[in-house]
Amino acid sequence: MYRGNKGYPSPGGFMGHESLEETNQEMEGELKGKINALKSLSINIGVEVREQNRLLNEMDDGFDSTASMFSNTIGKLVKLAKNRPHFYIYYLLIFCFFVFLVLWLYIR
C-alpha cells in the first residue's frame, strides 16, 4: 500500500517490477469495486429523488384542487348570504338541528 511521502513498503529492501505491478493491479481492483459501489449508490439516489418529486407533484395537485374547491364553496356561501340575508341562518340552524337529531337517534 502506498504511503504518502514514504512510497511503497519494500520487504527485504528491493521490490521488483512484478511486485509493483501486482500491487497496482490489486489497488486498481479495489478502486473499481469502490467506483461501482458509488455508481450504484448514485443511481439509487437518483431513482429515489425522481420518486419523491413525483409524490410531491401529486401532493401539490391535490392541494390545488382542494384550494379551488374551498374557494368555490366560500364563493357560494357569500353569494347565498348576499341574496337572502334573513333566511340563510335559519337554514343553517335547521340543518344543525337535523344532524343532531339523527346523531341522537343513532346513539340512543
C-alpha positions in Angstrom: 0.0 0.0 0.0 1.3 3.5 -0.9 2.1 5.7 2.0 2.2 9.5 1.3 5.9 10.6 1.4 7.4 7.2 2.2 6.5 5.5 -1.0 5.7 1.8 -1.3 6.8 -0.5 1.5 9.6 -2.7 0.5 10.2 -6.0 2.3 13.8 -7.0 2.1 14.9 -3.7 0.6 14.1 -4.4 -3.0 10.8 -4.7 -4.7 10.7 -5.9 -8.3 8.7 -4.6 -11.2 6.4 -7.5 -11.0 5.6 -6.9 -7.3 4.8 -3.3 -8.0 2.6 -4.2 -11.0 0.8 -6.8 -8.8 0.2 -4.2 -6.1 -1.1 -1.7 -8.6 -3.5 -4.3 -10.0 -4.8 -5.1 -6.5 -5.3 -1.4 -5.8 -6.9 -0.9 -9.2 -9.4 -3.8 -8.4 -10.2 -2.2 -5.1 -10.8 1.2 -6.7 -13.0 -0.4 -9.4 -15.1 -2.0 -6.7 -15.5 1.3 -4.8 -16.3 3.1 -8.0 -19.0 0.5 -8.9 -20.5 0.9 -5.4 -20.6 4.7 -5.7 -22.1 4.4 -9.1 -24.9 2.1 -7.9 -25.5 4.3 -4.9 -25.8 7.4 -7.1 -28.2 5.6 -9.4 -30.3 4.6 -6.4 -30.3 8.2 -5.1 -31.4 9.4 -8.5 -34.3 6.9 -8.6 -35.4 7.9 -5.1 -35.2 11.6 -5.9 -37.4 11.1 -9.0 -39.9 9.1 -7.0 -40.1 11.8 -4.2 -40.5 14.5 -6.9 -43.4 12.6 -8.4 -45.1 12.3 -5.0 -44.6 16.0 -4.2 -46.1 16.9 -7.6 -49.1 14.7 -6.8 -49.5 16.4 -3.4 -49.3 19.8 -5.0 -52.0 18.9 -7.5 -54.2 17.6 -4.6 -53.7 20.8 -2.6 -54.5 22.9 -5.6 -57.7 21.1 -6.3 -58.7 21.4 -2.6 -57.9 25.1 -2.6 -60.1 25.6 -5.6 -62.9 23.6 -4.0 -62.8 25.7 -0.9 -62.7 28.9 -2.8 -65.8 27.8 -4.8 -67.6 26.8 -1.6 -66.8 30.1 0.1 -67.9 32.0 -3.0 -71.3 30.1 -3.0 -71.7 30.9 0.7 -71.0 34.6 0.1 -73.5 34.6 -2.8 -76.1 32.9 -0.6 -75.5 35.4 2.2 -75.9 38.4 -0.2 -79.1 37.1 -1.8 -81.2 36.1 1.3 -79.6 37.7 4.3 -82.5 36.7 6.6 -83.0 33.1 5.7 -79.5 31.5 5.4 -79.0 31.4 9.2 -82.4 29.7 9.6 -81.4 27.1 7.0 -78.1 26.5 8.8 -79.9 26.1 12.2 -82.4 23.7 10.7 -79.6 21.6 9.2 -77.7 21.5 12.5 -80.8 20.5 14.4 -81.5 17.7 11.9 -77.9 16.5 12.2 -78.1 16.5 16.0 -81.4 14.7 15.9 -80.0 12.0 13.6 -77.0 11.6 15.8 -79.2 11.4 19.0 -81.4 8.7 17.4 -78.3 6.8 16.3 -76.6 6.9 19.7 -79.8 6.0 21.6 
